[in-house]
Amino acid sequence: MSQAEAPNSLRDLQRRVLILVAGKREREVTLDILASSGWSGHACRDIEGLLTEMRHGATVALIAEELLTPPAMAQISDWLREQPAWSDFPIIVFSVGERKAPRENSPLANVTFLERPVRVRSMVAAIRGAFRSRARQYEARHAIESRDNFLAMLGHELRNPLSAISLASTLMARRGAAESRPKELDVIARQAEHLTRLVDDLLDVARITRGKVSLSTEPLPLAEVARNSFETLQHRAREHLAAYELRILAPELRVDGDRQRLEQVFSNLLTNAIKYTPKGGRVALTLRDEPGLAVVEITDSGIGLAPAMLDHIFEPFTQVDASLDRAQGGIGLGLSLVRSIVQMHGGSVSAKSPGLGEGATFAVRLPLLTA
């Protein structure tokens, strides 16, 4: 269910319960029980009809276990994987008592099994529980949308005064010689530039989460894109690091991508690597290939990542170390943007680290452009 297809609120669901069972008698009895309990039941003919109604929105789906064939399970699992982050659609399965299915390995996440013959009280209680679960999901969706709207509004409101500050500091810097320019003016210009980058990240997050970012893709030589990102940060890196290296092991790799957005991805990762590597450390960008994939790795000898952080590092507002990020001026959006942009290109990004103080490696994998 895409954001566009999802009902706007739980009220729009009208307490809809979808039913997919094989027998006419079981279908009629289930519909009667739902009606007497104040629920709106909708019987589906087959798995395709069930998926269509799920896209339109419902509280829960009741499915007979014998109809969950491997192809049907695959279709439902594919649909569930396409759900937005806030959604965890509940499913109730009428199970076959004599069948010993490996239910603990079921790809269905939010699922409840009811053994036949199903007790009326148990079914109604399970549906009520699913309704409460769905209600909490829609509350989470509303909170996420409110947050995104606030970030978008905040970003736009900050752009105007920041633009005025940047322009004023630039004009003041041009009036006199560099040696007579107050040091405070350099501080203003530097911090205004930093704030502008933070605001741009806020606006990018808001655009991506609201589906307002589109890619302008073209066949790209990935070595050229990686080199441009590397050279953009070369001056900053040379001042801070003992070694800043570019390794192009597969110069012929081409991808279908948005040049500006991919440079943003690599620049963000390089900026983080430089920022979190102590003075005198090492940072390297490597371009190599894997079967069907182009791989760009950014490796550093910096502060590293704790094992517990590896699964959460790409989530919005996640920070490696709150005190360190405060000192560095981070708000935990850069890696979230990296993941979103890479996924829009059909790729993936991962992080690995031996541990704290042992450095880290971030790897971006993009599908190779086929002839």
C-alpha positions, 0 to 999 in steps of 0.5 A: 500500500503506497502513501497515495493509496492508504486511507487518510485516517483510521476512520476511513477504514470503516472497521473493514475486515477482509475475508479469504476462505475456501468454503461457502459455509465458513465465509457466510458464518464469518460474515454473520459473526462480523456483522453481529459484532459491528464490523464490516466484512468483505469476502474476497474471491482469491489472493489477487482480490485480497491484495486489491482490497488491502491496497484500498485499506482495511483493519485486518485480513482473515485468511484460511491457512490452506489458501496460503500456498507458496505463490500466495505467500510470496505475493502477500510478502512482496506487498508487505515489504512495500509498506511504508515504515509506519505500517505493519498490516495485521493478518489473522490465519484460520489454521488447520489443526492437523497441519504442522506448518513451520509457523515460526518461520512465516514471512508474515510479520504481524500475524495471529493464528486461530485454531479451527474450529474458531471460537467466536469470542477468540476471533472477535478478540483477535480482530479488536486487538488488530484494530488497536494495533492498526490505530496505533500505526495510524497515530505513528503515521500522523506523528511522522507526517507532522514531524516532516511538515515541521522540518520542511517549514523550519528549513524554509523559514531558516533559509531567508535569514541565513541567505541574508547573513551569508550575503552580508558577510561576503560583502563585508569581506570584499570591502577590505584587504584580507589582512585587515579583515576582522577574524570574527567575520571569518567565523560568521562566514564559516558558521553561516555556511555550516548552518546552510548545509544543515538546513539543506539536509533538513529540506532534503529529508523533508522532500524525500520522505514526502516523495517530492524528490525525483532523479534526473538519471543518465548513464554515468562513468562512476569513476568520474563521479567518485573522483569529483567528490573526492577532489571537492574535499581534498583541501580539507582532508590534506589539512587534517589527515596524514593520508587521503587516497583515491583507488580506482580499481575498476575505471570502466564501471557505469551506472544509471544515476543522478550525478548531483545526487550521487556526488552528494552521497559520496561527499557526505560519506567522505565528510563524515570520514574526515570529521570523525578521524583524528588528526593524522589519520587516514581516509580512502575512497575505493571503486571496485566491482562485484557481480552486477554491482559497482561498489564505492567504499569509504574507509577511515581510521577514525572513531569507529562504530559500536556493534549495537550502532551498525543496525541503526546508523542510517536512521534519521537523527541517529548519532554515533556519540551525542557529545561528539556530534554536538561538538562537530555540529551534526544532527544525524541526517546525513547518513539517512539521506545517503541511504534514501538516495542510494535506495532511489537508485536501486542500490544499498549502503552498509556500514561495518567496523571492528569496534570503537576506535578501530575505524569504519567502512561504508560501502555503496552498492549500485546496479551496473548499467546494462547494455 
